[in-house]
Amino acid sequence: MIGNQICGRSECYAAFLLGYLSHMVADSLTESGVQWFYPYTWQIRFVPKAIAVRTGSMYEMMLLGVLALVLIGSVLFFGII
C-alpha cells in the first residue's frame, strides 16, 4: 500500500486526527462556531461572540500568519523534517 510507504500506519492516523481536531478547534473560535455533536444543532464556540474571529477578516489573516510562523519555527527548531 502506498500510504504505508510514506509513513507508518499509526503516524498517519495521528496526523489525520491532529489535523481534524485542530480544524474543529479553530472553527470553534469563529462567530458561527461548530456543530461538534452533529445531528444536534448546538453551535459551540470557545469564545464569546463579541471577541470571536470573523471569517475572512484581517484579524483572522494576522492570527493565521502568527500560527504559521510558530509552526514553521517549531518544525525547524525540533528538526522534524
FIGUKOL-588382 format. One record per atom (N, C-alpha, C): residue number from 0; residue in three letters; atom name; x negated, y negated, z. Coordinates in nm, 3 decimals. Example, Ala and Ser with C-alpha at 12.3 -4.5 7.8 and 13.67 -1.06 7.14 Angstrom:
<sites>
{seq->0 type->Ala atom->N east->-1.319 north->0.569 up->0.780}
{seq->0 type->Ala atom->CA east->-1.230 north->0.450 up->0.780}
{seq->0 type->Ala atom->C east->-1.320 north->0.330 up->0.780}
{seq->1 type->Ser atom->N east->-1.285 north->0.225 up->0.708}
{seq->1 type->Ser atom->CA east->-1.367 north->0.106 up->0.714}
{seq->1 type->Ser atom->C east->-1.290 north->-0.003 up->0.787}
</sites>
This chain:
<sites>
{seq->0 type->Met atom->N east->-0.083 north->0.117 up->0.000}
{seq->0 type->Met atom->CA east->0.000 north->0.000 up->0.000}
{seq->0 type->Met atom->C east->-0.088 north->-0.124 up->0.000}
{seq->1 type->Ile atom->N east->-0.053 north->-0.222 up->-0.077}
{seq->1 type->Ile atom->CA east->-0.134 north->-0.343 up->-0.092}
{seq->1 type->Ile atom->C east->-0.142 north->-0.420 up->0.039}
{seq->2 type->Gly atom->N east->-0.032 north->-0.428 up->0.114}
{seq->2 type->Gly atom->CA east->-0.030 north->-0.503 up->0.240}
{seq->2 type->Gly atom->C east->-0.131 north->-0.452 up->0.340}
{seq->3 type->Asn atom->N east->-0.152 north->-0.321 up->0.346}
{seq->3 type->Asn atom->CA east->-0.248 north->-0.265 up->0.440}
{seq->3 type->Asn atom->C east->-0.392 north->-0.294 up->0.398}
{seq->4 type->Gln atom->N east->-0.416 north->-0.318 up->0.271}
{seq->4 type->Gln atom->CA east->-0.550 north->-0.353 up->0.226}
{seq->4 type->Gln atom->C east->-0.585 north->-0.497 up->0.265}
{seq->5 type->Ile atom->N east->-0.485 north->-0.583 up->0.274}
{seq->5 type->Ile atom->CA east->-0.509 north->-0.723 up->0.308}
{seq->5 type->Ile atom->C east->-0.532 north->-0.738 up->0.457}
{seq->6 type->Cys atom->N east->-0.447 north->-0.681 up->0.537}
{seq->6 type->Cys atom->CA east->-0.463 north->-0.686 up->0.682}
{seq->6 type->Cys atom->C east->-0.398 north->-0.562 up->0.742}
{seq->7 type->Gly atom->N east->-0.437 north->-0.532 up->0.864}
{seq->7 type->Gly atom->CA east->-0.377 north->-0.418 up->0.932}
{seq->7 type->Gly atom->C east->-0.229 north->-0.442 up->0.957}
{seq->8 type->Arg atom->N east->-0.156 north->-0.337 up->0.974}
{seq->8 type->Arg atom->CA east->-0.011 north->-0.349 up->0.989}
{seq->8 type->Arg atom->C east->0.027 north->-0.436 up->1.108}
{seq->9 type->Ser atom->N east->-0.036 north->-0.417 up->1.223}
{seq->9 type->Ser atom->CA east->0.001 north->-0.494 up->1.342}
{seq->9 type->Ser atom->C east->-0.033 north->-0.642 up->1.325}
{seq->10 type->Glu atom->N east->-0.143 north->-0.674 up->1.255}
{seq->10 type->Glu atom->CA east->-0.178 north->-0.814 up->1.232}
{seq->10 type->Glu atom->C east->-0.075 north->-0.882 up->1.143}
{seq->11 type->Cys atom->N east->-0.026 north->-0.812 up->1.043}
{seq->11 type->Cys atom->CA east->0.074 north->-0.870 up->0.954}
{seq->11 type->Cys atom->C east->0.205 north->-0.892 up->1.028}
{seq->12 type->Tyr atom->N east->0.245 north->-0.798 up->1.111}
{seq->12 type->Tyr atom->CA east->0.366 north->-0.815 up->1.189}
{seq->12 type->Tyr atom->C east->0.352 north->-0.934 up->1.285}
{seq->13 type->Ala atom->N east->0.238 north->-0.945 up->1.350}
{seq->13 type->Ala atom->CA east->0.215 north->-1.054 up->1.444}
{seq->13 type->Ala atom->C east->0.218 north->-1.188 up->1.371}
{seq->14 type->Ala atom->N east->0.156 north->-1.195 up->1.253}
{seq->14 type->Ala atom->CA east->0.155 north->-1.319 up->1.176}
{seq->14 type->Ala atom->C east->0.297 north->-1.357 up->1.132}
{seq->15 type->Phe atom->N east->0.375 north->-1.260 up->1.089}
{seq->15 type->Phe atom->CA east->0.513 north->-1.287 up->1.048}
{seq->15 type->Phe atom->C east->0.595 north->-1.336 up->1.167}
{seq->16 type->Leu atom->N east->0.583 north->-1.268 up->1.281}
{seq->16 type->Leu atom->CA east->0.659 north->-1.306 up->1.399}
{seq->16 type->Leu atom->C east->0.620 north->-1.445 up->1.448}
{seq->17 type->Leu atom->N east->0.491 north->-1.475 up->1.449}
{seq->17 type->Leu atom->CA east->0.444 north->-1.607 up->1.491}
{seq->17 type->Leu atom->C east->0.496 north->-1.716 up->1.398}
{seq->18 type->Gly atom->N east->0.492 north->-1.691 up->1.267}
{seq->18 type->Gly atom->CA east->0.543 north->-1.787 up->1.171}
{seq->18 type->Gly atom->C east->0.692 north->-1.810 up->1.185}
{seq->19 type->Tyr atom->N east->0.766 north->-1.702 up->1.204}
{seq->19 type->Tyr atom->CA east->0.911 north->-1.712 up->1.219}
{seq->19 type->Tyr atom->C east->0.948 north->-1.790 up->1.345}
{seq->20 type->Leu atom->N east->0.887 north->-1.755 up->1.458}
{seq->20 type->Leu atom->CA east->0.919 north->-1.822 up->1.583}
{seq->20 type->Leu atom->C east->0.877 north->-1.968 up->1.583}
{seq->21 type->Ser atom->N east->0.761 north->-1.998 up->1.526}
{seq->21 type->Ser atom->CA east->0.717 north->-2.137 up->1.522}
{seq->21 type->Ser atom->C east->0.809 north->-2.221 up->1.433}
{seq->22 type->His atom->N east->0.860 north->-2.162 up->1.328}
{seq->22 type->His atom->CA east->0.955 north->-2.232 up->1.241}
{seq->22 type->His atom->C east->1.085 north->-2.261 up->1.317}
{seq->23 type->Met atom->N east->1.133 north->-2.164 up->1.393}
{seq->23 type->Met atom->CA east->1.256 north->-2.184 up->1.471}
{seq->23 type->Met atom->C east->1.236 north->-2.291 up->1.578}
{seq->24 type->Val atom->N east->1.121 north->-2.289 up->1.645}
{seq->24 type->Val atom->CA east->1.093 north->-2.389 up->1.748}
{seq->24 type->Val atom->C east->1.083 north->-2.528 up->1.685}
{seq->25 type->Ala atom->N east->1.013 north->-2.538 up->1.572}
{seq->25 type->Ala atom->CA east->1.001 north->-2.668 up->1.505}
{seq->25 type->Ala atom->C east->1.137 north->-2.720 up->1.460}
{seq->26 type->Asp atom->N east->1.222 north->-2.634 up->1.409}
{seq->26 type->Asp atom->CA east->1.356 north->-2.677 up->1.369}
{seq->26 type->Asp atom->C east->1.442 north->-2.713 up->1.489}
{seq->27 type->Ser atom->N east->1.410 north->-2.661 up->1.606}
{seq->27 type->Ser atom->CA east->1.484 north->-2.695 up->1.727}
{seq->27 type->Ser atom->C east->1.449 north->-2.835 up->1.777}
{seq->28 type->Leu atom->N east->1.346 north->-2.895 up->1.721}
{seq->28 type->Leu atom->CA east->1.309 north->-3.033 up->1.757}
{seq->28 type->Leu atom->C east->1.378 north->-3.136 up->1.669}
{seq->29 type->Thr atom->N east->1.455 north->-3.092 up->1.570}
{seq->29 type->Thr atom->CA east->1.524 north->-3.184 up->1.480}
{seq->29 type->Thr atom->C east->1.661 north->-3.222 up->1.537}
{seq->30 type->Glu atom->N east->1.723 north->-3.324 up->1.476}
{seq->30 type->Glu atom->CA east->1.854 north->-3.370 up->1.521}
{seq->30 type->Glu atom->C east->1.961 north->-3.262 up->1.509}
{seq->31 type->Ser atom->N east->1.954 north->-3.183 up->1.404}
{seq->31 type->Ser atom->CA east->2.061 north->-3.085 up->1.381}
{seq->31 type->Ser atom->C east->2.042 north->-2.957 up->1.463}
{seq->32 type->Gly atom->N east->1.923 north->-2.930 up->1.509}
{seq->32 type->Gly atom->CA east->1.900 north->-2.810 up->1.590}
{seq->32 type->Gly atom->C east->1.905 north->-2.683 up->1.506}
{seq->33 type->Val atom->N east->1.914 north->-2.569 up->1.573}
{seq->33 type->Val atom->CA east->1.911 north->-2.438 up->1.507}
{seq->33 type->Val atom->C east->2.014 north->-2.348 up->1.571}
{seq->34 type->Gln atom->N east->2.073 north->-2.263 up->1.493}
{seq->34 type->Gln atom->CA east->2.163 north->-2.159 up->1.546}
{seq->34 type->Gln atom->C east->2.077 north->-2.038 up->1.581}
{seq->35 type->Trp atom->N east->2.020 north->-2.036 up->1.701}
{seq->35 type->Trp atom->CA east->1.934 north->-1.926 up->1.743}
{seq->35 type->Trp atom->C east->2.010 north->-1.795 up->1.750}
{seq->36 type->Phe atom->N east->2.136 north->-1.802 up->1.786}
{seq->36 type->Phe atom->CA east->2.216 north->-1.680 up->1.804}
{seq->36 type->Phe atom->C east->2.325 north->-1.676 up->1.699}
{seq->37 type->Tyr atom->N east->2.280 north->-1.668 up->1.573}
{seq->37 type->Tyr atom->CA east->2.372 north->-1.672 up->1.460}
{seq->37 type->Tyr atom->C east->2.478 north->-1.565 up->1.470}
{seq->38 type->Pro atom->N east->2.578 north->-1.537 up->1.463}
{seq->38 type->Pro atom->CA east->2.702 north->-1.591 up->1.412}
{seq->38 type->Pro atom->C east->2.767 north->-1.691 up->1.505}
{seq->39 type->Tyr atom->N east->2.715 north->-1.707 up->1.627}
{seq->39 type->Tyr atom->CA east->2.769 north->-1.810 up->1.715}
{seq->39 type->Tyr atom->C east->2.725 north->-1.946 up->1.662}
{seq->40 type->Thr atom->N east->2.810 north->-2.045 up->1.677}
{seq->40 type->Thr atom->CA east->2.783 north->-2.174 up->1.614}
{seq->40 type->Thr atom->C east->2.713 north->-2.272 up->1.707}
{seq->41 type->Trp atom->N east->2.656 north->-2.225 up->1.816}
{seq->41 type->Trp atom->CA east->2.585 north->-2.315 up->1.907}
{seq->41 type->Trp atom->C east->2.461 north->-2.370 up->1.840}
{seq->42 type->Gln atom->N east->2.448 north->-2.500 up->1.837}
{seq->42 type->Gln atom->CA east->2.328 north->-2.565 up->1.785}
{seq->42 type->Gln atom->C east->2.235 north->-2.592 up->1.903}
{seq->43 type->Ile atom->N east->2.118 north->-2.536 up->1.903}
{seq->43 type->Ile atom->CA east->2.024 north->-2.552 up->2.013}
{seq->43 type->Ile atom->C east->1.915 north->-2.649 up->1.973}
{seq->44 type->Arg atom->N east->1.898 north->-2.753 up->2.056}
{seq->44 type->Arg atom->CA east->1.790 north->-2.850 up->2.039}
{seq->44 type->Arg atom->C east->1.707 north->-2.849 up->2.167}
{seq->45 type->Phe atom->N east->1.577 north->-2.861 up->2.154}
{seq->45 type->Phe atom->CA east->1.489 north->-2.864 up->2.271}
{seq->45 type->Phe atom->C east->1.468 north->-3.004 up->2.327}
{seq->46 type->Val atom->N east->1.513 north->-3.105 up->2.253}
{seq->46 type->Val atom->CA east->1.500 north->-3.244 up->2.298}
{seq->46 type->Val atom->C east->1.635 north->-3.312 up->2.282}
{seq->47 type->Pro atom->N east->1.660 north->-3.420 up->2.358}
{seq->47 type->Pro atom->CA east->1.785 north->-3.493 up->2.340}
{seq->47 type->Pro atom->C east->1.795 north->-3.551 up->2.199}
{seq->48 type->Lys atom->N east->1.916 north->-3.566 up->2.150}
{seq->48 type->Lys atom->CA east->1.936 north->-3.613 up->2.013}
{seq->48 type->Lys atom->C east->1.875 north->-3.751 up->1.991}
{seq->49 type->Ala atom->N east->1.870 north->-3.834 up->2.095}
{seq->49 type->Ala atom->CA east->1.816 north->-3.968 up->2.083}
{seq->49 type->Ala atom->C east->1.668 north->-3.969 up->2.045}
{seq->50 type->Ile atom->N east->1.593 north->-3.866 up->2.087}
{seq->50 type->Ile atom->CA east->1.449 north->-3.862 up->2.056}
{seq->50 type->Ile atom->C east->1.413 north->-3.747 up->1.962}
{seq->51 type->Ala atom->N east->1.513 north->-3.680 up->1.908}
{seq->51 type->Ala atom->CA east->1.487 north->-3.569 up->1.816}
{seq->51 type->Ala atom->C east->1.427 north->-3.622 up->1.686}
{seq->52 type->Val atom->N east->1.353 north->-3.538 up->1.619}
{seq->52 type->Val atom->CA east->1.287 north->-3.575 up->1.494}
{seq->52 type->Val atom->C east->1.390 north->-3.570 up->1.381}
{seq->53 type->Arg atom->N east->1.396 north->-3.676 up->1.300}
{seq->53 type->Arg atom->CA east->1.484 north->-3.678 up->1.185}
{seq->53 type->Arg atom->C east->1.409 north->-3.617 up->1.066}
{seq->54 type->Thr atom->N east->1.468 north->-3.520 up->1.003}
{seq->54 type->Thr atom->CA east->1.404 north->-3.451 up->0.891}
{seq->54 type->Thr atom->C east->1.375 north->-3.548 up->0.778}
{seq->55 type->Gly atom->N east->1.251 north->-3.547 up->0.729}
{seq->55 type->Gly atom->CA east->1.210 north->-3.634 up->0.619}
{seq->55 type->Gly atom->C east->1.165 north->-3.772 up->0.662}
{seq->56 type->Ser atom->N east->1.162 north->-3.799 up->0.791}
{seq->56 type->Ser atom->CA east->1.122 north->-3.932 up->0.839}
{seq->56 type->Ser atom->C east->0.970 north->-3.946 up->0.844}
{seq->57 type->Met atom->N east->0.924 north->-4.069 up->0.861}
{seq->57 type->Met atom->CA east->0.781 north->-4.095 up->0.873}
{seq->57 type->Met atom->C east->0.725 north->-4.029 up->0.999}
{seq->58 type->Tyr atom->N east->0.804 north->-4.028 up->1.105}
{seq->58 type->Tyr atom->CA east->0.761 north->-3.964 up->1.230}
{seq->58 type->Tyr atom->C east->0.736 north->-3.815 up->1.209}
{seq->59 type->Glu atom->N east->0.821 north->-3.751 up->1.131}
{seq->59 type->Glu atom->CA east->0.801 north->-3.608 up->1.103}
{seq->59 type->Glu atom->C east->0.672 north->-3.586 up->1.025}
{seq->60 type->Met atom->N east->0.645 north->-3.673 up->0.928}
{seq->60 type->Met atom->CA east->0.522 north->-3.659 up->0.849}
{seq->60 type->Met atom->C east->0.398 north->-3.680 up->0.936}
{seq->61 type->Met atom->N east->0.404 north->-3.778 up->1.027}
{seq->61 type->Met atom->CA east->0.290 north->-3.801 up->1.116}
{seq->61 type->Met atom->C east->0.270 north->-3.682 up->1.210}
{seq->62 type->Leu atom->N east->0.379 north->-3.629 up->1.264}
{seq->62 type->Leu atom->CA east->0.371 north->-3.513 up->1.351}
{seq->62 type->Leu atom->C east->0.315 north->-3.392 up->1.277}
{seq->63 type->Leu atom->N east->0.359 north->-3.373 up->1.155}
{seq->63 type->Leu atom->CA east->0.309 north->-3.263 up->1.072}
{seq->63 type->Leu atom->C east->0.159 north->-3.280 up->1.045}
{seq->64 type->Gly atom->N east->0.116 north->-3.401 up->1.018}
{seq->64 type->Gly atom->CA east->-0.026 north->-3.427 up->0.995}
{seq->64 type->Gly atom->C east->-0.111 north->-3.396 up->1.117}
{seq->65 type->Val atom->N east->-0.066 north->-3.438 up->1.234}
{seq->65 type->Val atom->CA east->-0.139 north->-3.410 up->1.358}
{seq->65 type->Val atom->C east->-0.146 north->-3.260 up->1.384}
{seq->66 type->Leu atom->N east->-0.034 north->-3.192 up->1.367}
{seq->66 type->Leu atom->CA east->-0.033 north->-3.047 up->1.388}
{seq->66 type->Leu atom->C east->-0.122 north->-2.974 up->1.288}
{seq->67 type->Ala atom->N east->-0.125 north->-3.021 up->1.164}
{seq->67 type->Ala atom->CA east->-0.211 north->-2.960 up->1.063}
{seq->67 type->Ala atom->C east->-0.358 north->-2.979 up->1.099}
{seq->68 type->Leu atom->N east->-0.393 north->-3.099 up->1.147}
{seq->68 type->Leu atom->CA east->-0.532 north->-3.123 up->1.188}
{seq->68 type->Leu atom->C east->-0.571 north->-3.036 up->1.307}
{seq->69 type->Val atom->N east->-0.480 north->-3.019 up->1.401}
{seq->69 type->Val atom->CA east->-0.507 north->-2.933 up->1.517}
{seq->69 type->Val atom->C east->-0.526 north->-2.789 up->1.471}
{seq->70 type->Leu atom->N east->-0.442 north->-2.744 up->1.381}
{seq->70 type->Leu atom->CA east->-0.454 north->-2.607 up->1.331}
{seq->70 type->Leu atom->C east->-0.585 north->-2.587 up->1.256}
{seq->71 type->Ile atom->N east->-0.618 north->-2.678 up->1.167}
{seq->71 type->Ile atom->CA east->-0.743 north->-2.667 up->1.091}
{seq->71 type->Ile atom->C east->-0.863 north->-2.673 up->1.185}
{seq->72 type->Gly atom->N east->-0.860 north->-2.764 up->1.281}
{seq->72 type->Gly atom->CA east->-0.970 north->-2.775 up->1.376}
{seq->72 type->Gly atom->C east->-0.988 north->-2.650 up->1.460}
{seq->73 type->Ser atom->N east->-0.876 north->-2.592 up->1.504}
{seq->73 type->Ser atom->CA east->-0.887 north->-2.471 up->1.585}
{seq->73 type->Ser atom->C east->-0.935 north->-2.353 up->1.503}
{seq->74 type->Val atom->N east->-0.893 north->-2.344 up->1.378}
{seq->74 type->Val atom->CA east->-0.941 north->-2.235 up->1.291}
{seq->74 type->Val atom->C east->-1.090 north->-2.249 up->1.268}
{seq->75 type->Leu atom->N east->-1.136 north->-2.371 up->1.240}
{seq->75 type->Leu atom->CA east->-1.279 north->-2.393 up->1.219}
{seq->75 type->Leu atom->C east->-1.360 north->-2.372 up->1.347}
{seq->76 type->Phe atom->N east->-1.306 north->-2.416 up->1.460}
{seq->76 type->Phe atom->CA east->-1.378 north->-2.405 up->1.587}
{seq->76 type->Phe atom->C east->-1.390 north->-2.258 up->1.631}
{seq->77 type->Phe atom->N east->-1.282 north->-2.184 up->1.619}
{seq->77 type->Phe atom->CA east->-1.283 north->-2.045 up->1.663}
{seq->77 type->Phe atom->C east->-1.333 north->-1.950 up->1.555}
{seq->78 type->Gly atom->N east->-1.356 north->-2.000 up->1.435}
{seq->78 type->Gly atom->CA east->-1.414 north->-1.919 up->1.327}
{seq->78 type->Gly atom->C east->-1.325 north->-1.805 up->1.281}
{seq->79 type->Ile atom->N east->-1.197 north->-1.831 up->1.267}
{seq->79 type->Ile atom->CA east->-1.106 north->-1.724 up->1.226}
{seq->79 type->Ile atom->C east->-1.128 north->-1.684 up->1.082}
{seq->80 type->Ile atom->N east->-1.161 north->-1.780 up->0.997}
{seq->80 type->Ile atom->CA east->-1.187 north->-1.743 up->0.856}
{seq->80 type->Ile atom->C east->-1.333 north->-1.752 up->0.824}
</sites>
